[in-house]
Amino acid sequence: MWTKFRASRFIWISVFADVKHQIRNKPQKSFNVNEEYLCALRSRSFVEFFAKAQLIVQESPPSTSSSADLYCRKFSETILLQSDQLEANPSILESPLLVMLPELRGLLIDFFNVSAEASNLCHRLLANLKLARSNSRFVQKLLDSIEKCSSPKEIETITSDLLAQRAPLSDLDKRDFARIHDDYAAVSRSLNITRKKVARKIRSIKIIDRFTCGLVAITSRGLTALVMAADQGPVLRYFRLKSIRRKLLRHQMLGNGGLERVGEQLEAAAKGSYILNREFDTTSRLVVRLGDAVDHGKAMVRLFVERKENKFAVAVAMDEMKRSNVSIRKQVEDVEEHLYLCIVTINRSRASVINQM
C-alpha cells in the first residue's frame, strides 16, 4: 500500500512539474523600449501628427497674452489630445470588471491623472517653444541689422531691444519635471507589482484548471444558481447570501478571461508609464540645455554692449551670437520633436488601456 501511495505521489508530482514547465516555457511577447520609439517615429500616424502640428505652429504669432492662450487651447484641442483620451470617461471607470477590483480602479485613475498632468506640461512647453522660435527669428533679424548699421546710436537701440526680450522658458518650473517624474515612477512601480501578482494568479488558476478539469468553474456556477434561487428567508440570511453571491460572481468573472484582461490593462499602462518616464527625463535635460543656450546668447549680447569700443571683442561677440542663435533653433526642434513623441505615447498608452476595458 505504501508503495502504491509513493507511486501515485510521484505521478502527481511529475504531472504538476510538467504543467508548471509548460506554463513557464510558454512564449511571451518581449518588450523593447528602443523598438517602441522607432515604431512610433516610423508610423504614419506620427508623421501625419507632426505635419499637422507644424502647420499650426507656423501660423502667425499672437500679439497678446489672451490670444496666446486661445491659440494654445486651439492647438491642444485640435491636434494634441482627443477628448476621449484626455479625460477618463466615468462610464469606463465604472465597468463591471473595475467595480469588482477597486484596487485596479484606483491604479488606473492615478495613471490617467498623471498622464493628464504630463499633457498639460507638454502644452505649456510647446507654447514656450513657439515663443523661442519667434525670438530666434527676431534676433537673427536684429543681428543682420547690426552689420548694416554704422551709427553707434542705432546699434545701441538694437542691442537694448535684444536685452529686453523675455526668456521663453522663464515661466517654467524645473520642479514640475521632477514631480511628474516621481509620480510616473510611483505609478509604474505600483502597476508592475500588481501586474506580477496578476500573472502569478493566472498561472495558479491554469494549474488548478488542469488538475480539476473545470471542477472549480462548475462548482461556482452551481453555487451561484443555488444562491440566486434562495431569495426567500430572513433578512440576515439574505444579506449573507448576497455577499457570498457577489464573491462567487467575482470569482466567475475573473476566471472567464477577466483576469487576462486585467493583466493586459496593467501591462499597457506599465509600458506607457515606463516609456513616458524615460522620455520626460530626456525632455527635461533638453529643456535645461535650451535654457542654458538662451542665457549664453544673452551673455554675449551684454558682452557686445560692454565691449563696444573694442572691435575685436565686438567681432567675437557677433560671431558667438550668430552661432548661439543657430544652436537655439536646432535645440528648439529637438525639444519639440521629443514633446510630440511624448504626446503620441500618452495617446497610445491611454487608448490601449481604454480599449482593454
C-alpha positions in Angstrom: 0.0 0.0 0.0 2.8 2.3 0.9 4.5 1.5 -2.4 1.3 2.4 -4.3 1.0 5.7 -2.4 4.5 6.6 -3.2 4.0 5.7 -6.9 0.8 7.8 -7.1 2.5 10.7 -5.3 5.4 10.5 -7.7 2.9 10.6 -10.7 1.1 13.7 -9.3 4.4 15.5 -8.7 5.5 14.7 -12.2 2.3 16.0 -13.7 2.5 19.1 -11.6 6.1 19.7 -12.8 5.1 19.2 -16.4 2.3 21.6 -16.2 4.4 24.2 -14.5 7.2 23.7 -17.0 4.7 24.2 -19.9 3.3 27.4 -18.4 6.7 28.9 -17.7 8.1 28.0 -21.2 5.1 29.5 -23.0 6.4 32.1 -25.4 5.7 35.6 -24.2 5.9 38.8 -26.2 9.1 40.7 -25.2 9.2 44.4 -24.7 11.9 46.6 -26.2 11.9 50.3 -25.5 14.1 51.2 -28.5 11.7 49.3 -30.8 8.8 51.2 -29.4 10.5 54.5 -30.0 11.4 53.6 -33.6 7.9 52.2 -34.3 6.3 55.4 -33.0 8.6 57.6 -35.1 8.2 55.5 -38.3 4.4 55.2 -38.0 2.2 57.0 -40.4 0.1 58.4 -37.5 3.2 60.1 -36.1 4.2 61.6 -39.5 0.7 63.0 -40.0 0.5 64.2 -36.4 3.9 66.0 -36.8 2.8 67.6 -40.2 -0.5 68.9 -38.7 1.3 70.3 -35.7 3.9 72.0 -37.8 1.1 73.7 -39.9 -0.4 75.1 -36.7 2.9 76.2 -35.2 3.9 78.0 -38.4 0.8 80.3 -38.2 1.3 84.0 -37.5 2.2 84.6 -33.8 -0.4 86.1 -31.5 0.1 89.7 -30.4 -1.5 89.5 -26.9 -1.4 87.1 -24.0 -5.1 86.4 -24.2 -4.8 85.5 -27.9 -1.8 83.3 -27.0 -3.9 81.4 -24.5 -6.6 80.9 -27.1 -4.0 79.8 -29.6 -2.5 77.3 -27.2 -6.0 75.9 -26.4 -6.9 75.6 -30.1 -3.6 73.8 -30.6 -4.2 71.3 -27.8 -7.8 70.6 -28.6 -7.5 70.1 -32.3 -4.2 68.1 -32.6 -2.5 67.0 -29.4 -5.1 65.1 -27.4 -8.5 63.8 -28.4 -11.3 64.3 -25.9 -11.9 60.6 -25.4 -8.2 60.2 -24.5 -7.6 63.3 -22.4 -10.4 62.6 -19.8 -11.1 59.3 -18.2 -14.8 58.6 -19.1 -16.7 57.8 -15.8 -18.7 55.1 -17.6 -15.4 53.4 -18.5 -14.1 53.6 -14.9 -17.5 52.1 -13.7 -17.2 49.0 -15.8 -18.1 45.7 -14.1 -14.5 44.5 -14.0 -13.3 47.6 -12.3 -16.2 47.6 -9.8 -15.1 44.0 -8.8 -11.5 45.2 -8.5 -11.4 48.6 -6.6 -7.6 48.4 -6.2 -7.2 48.3 -10.0 -9.6 51.2 -10.4 -7.5 53.3 -8.1 -4.3 52.4 -10.0 -5.9 53.4 -13.4 -7.2 56.6 -12.0 -3.7 57.5 -10.8 -2.4 56.6 -14.3 -4.9 58.8 -16.1 -4.3 61.7 -13.7 -0.5 61.6 -14.1 -0.8 61.4 -17.9 -3.2 64.4 -17.9 -0.6 66.5 -15.9 2.1 65.4 -18.3 -0.1 66.5 -21.2 -0.6 69.9 -19.7 3.1 70.4 -19.2 3.7 69.4 -22.8 1.2 72.1 -23.9 2.9 74.7 -21.9 6.3 73.7 -23.3 5.0 73.9 -26.8 3.7 77.4 -26.3 7.2 78.4 -24.9 8.9 76.8 -27.8 6.8 78.8 -30.2 7.9 82.0 -28.4 11.6 80.8 -28.5 11.3 80.2 -32.3 9.8 83.7 -32.7 12.6 85.2 -30.6 15.2 83.4 -32.6 13.9 84.9 -35.9 13.8 88.4 -34.3 17.3 88.0 -33.0 18.6 87.0 -36.4 16.8 90.0 -38.0 18.5 92.3 -35.4 21.9 90.7 -36.0 21.6 91.3 -39.7 20.6 95.0 -39.0 23.7 95.5 -36.7 26.0 94.5 -39.6 24.4 97.1 -41.8 24.3 99.9 -39.2 27.1 102.4 -38.9 25.7 104.8 -36.3 26.5 103.9 -32.6 23.1 105.1 -31.5 21.3 102.7 -33.8 23.5 99.8 -32.6 22.7 100.7 -29.0 19.0 100.8 -29.8 19.2 97.3 -31.4 21.2 95.8 -28.5 18.7 97.3 -26.0 15.9 95.5 -27.9 17.9 92.3 -27.7 18.3 92.6 -24.0 14.7 93.5 -23.4 13.5 90.2 -24.9 11.7 87.9 -22.4 13.3 84.5 -21.9 10.9 81.9 -23.5 11.4 79.3 -20.6 11.2 81.8 -17.7 7.8 80.7 -16.5 8.6 77.0 -16.4 9.4 75.5 -13.0 12.0 72.7 -13.1 10.2 71.1 -10.1 7.3 70.3 -12.5 9.5 67.8 -14.3 10.7 66.3 -11.0 7.2 66.0 -9.7 5.9 64.3 -12.8 9.0 62.0 -12.9 8.3 61.0 -9.3 4.6 60.4 -9.9 5.3 58.3 -13.0 7.9 56.3 -11.1 5.4 55.6 -8.3 2.6 54.7 -10.7 4.9 52.5 -12.8 6.2 50.7 -9.7 2.6 50.0 -8.4 1.5 48.8 -11.9 4.4 46.4 -12.2 3.8 45.0 -8.7 0.1 44.4 -9.4 0.9 43.0 -12.9 3.2 40.4 -11.4 0.6 39.5 -8.8 -2.0 39.0 -11.5 0.5 37.0 -13.6 1.1 34.6 -10.7 -2.6 34.3 -10.1 -3.2 33.5 -13.7 -0.6 30.7 -13.6 -2.1 29.3 -10.4 -5.6 29.3 -12.0 -4.2 27.5 -15.1 -2.5 24.9 -13.0 -5.6 24.3 -10.9 -7.8 24.1 -14.0 -5.5 21.4 -15.4 -5.9 19.3 -12.3 -9.6 19.8 -11.6 -10.7 19.8 -15.3 -13.1 22.7 -14.8 -14.5 21.4 -11.4 -14.0 24.9 -9.9 -16.0 26.6 -12.6 -18.8 24.0 -12.5 -19.0 24.3 -8.7 -19.0 28.1 -8.9 -21.9 28.0 -11.4 -23.8 25.5 -9.3 -23.4 27.5 -6.1 -24.3 30.7 -7.9 -27.5 29.2 -9.1 -28.4 27.9 -5.6 -27.7 31.3 -4.1 -29.8 33.1 -6.7 -32.6 30.6 -6.1 -32.5 31.2 -2.4 -34.3 34.5 -2.4 -36.7 33.7 0.5 -35.7 33.8 4.1 -34.7 36.1 6.9 -33.1 39.4 6.2 -29.8 38.4 7.8 -29.6 35.3 5.7 -30.4 37.3 2.6 -27.5 39.7 3.1 -25.1 36.9 3.8 -26.2 35.1 0.7 -25.9 38.3 -1.3 -22.3 38.7 -0.1 -21.5 35.1 -1.0 -23.1 35.6 -4.4 -21.0 38.7 -5.0 -17.8 36.9 -4.2 -18.8 33.9 -6.4 -19.7 36.3 -9.3 -16.3 38.0 -8.9 -14.5 34.6 -9.0 -16.5 33.6 -12.0 -15.8 36.8 -13.9 -12.1 36.6 -13.1 -12.0 33.0 -14.2 -13.7 33.6 -17.5 -10.9 35.6 -19.1 -11.4 38.7 -16.9 -8.0 38.2 -15.2 -6.2 38.1 -18.6 -7.8 41.4 -19.5 -6.7 42.9 -16.2 -3.1 41.7 -17.0 -3.3 43.3 -20.4 -4.5 46.6 -18.9 -1.8 46.6 -16.4 0.9 45.8 -19.0 -0.3 48.5 -21.3 -0.3 51.1 -18.5 3.0 50.0 -17.2 4.7 50.2 -20.6 3.3 53.7 -21.2 4.4 54.9 -17.8 7.9 53.5 -18.2 8.4 55.0 -21.7 7.0 58.4 -20.7 9.1 58.5 -17.6 12.3 57.9 -19.7 11.1 60.3 -22.4 10.4 63.1 -19.8 13.9 62.6 -18.4 15.3 63.2 -21.8 13.0 66.2 -22.5 13.9 67.8 -19.2 17.6 67.6 -20.0 17.0 69.1 -23.4 14.9 71.9 -21.9 17.7 72.7 -19.4 20.2 72.7 -22.2 18.0 75.1 -24.3 17.7 77.4 -21.3 21.5 77.5 -20.9 21.8 78.3 -24.6 19.4 81.2 -24.3 21.3 82.5 -21.2 24.6 82.2 -23.2 23.1 84.3 -26.0 22.0 87.0 -23.6 25.5 87.0 -22.0 27.0 87.5 -25.5 24.7 90.5 -26.0 25.8 92.0 -22.7 29.5 91.4 -23.7 28.8 93.2 -27.0 27.3 96.2 -25.2 30.1 96.4 -22.6 33.0 96.0 -25.1 31.5 98.0 -28.0 34.7 100.2 -28.1 36.8 97.1 -28.7 36.5 96.0 -32.3 38.0 92.5 -31.7 35.6 91.8 -28.8 32.7 93.1 -30.8 33.6 90.8 -33.7 33.9 87.8 -31.4 30.6 88.6 -29.7 28.8 88.9 -33.0 30.1 85.5 -34.2 29.2 83.9 -31.0 25.7 85.4 -31.0 25.1 84.0 -34.5 26.3 80.5 -33.6 24.2 80.6 -30.4 21.1 81.6 -32.3 21.6 78.8 -34.8 22.1 76.4 -31.9 18.9 77.6 -30.2 16.9 76.9 -33.3 18.3 73.4 -33.6 17.6 72.7 -29.9 14.0 74.0 -30.2 13.4 71.5 -32.9 14.9 68.7 -30.8 12.7 69.6 -27.8 9.7 69.9 -30.0 10.2 66.5 -31.5 10.5 64.9 -28.1 7.4 66.6 -26.9 5.4 65.3 -29.9 6.7 61.9 -29.2 5.6 62.2 -25.5 2.1 63.2 -26.6 1.8 60.4 -29.1 3.0 58.0 -26.4 0.4 59.4 -24.0 -2.4 59.0 -26.6 -1.3 55.4 -27.4 -1.0 54.3 -23.8 -4.3 55.8 -22.7 -6.1 54.4 -25.8 -4.6 51.0 -25.2 -5.7 50.9 -21.6 -9.2 52.1 -22.6 -9.5 49.5 -25.3 -8.8 46.7 -22.9 -11.7 47.8 -20.6 
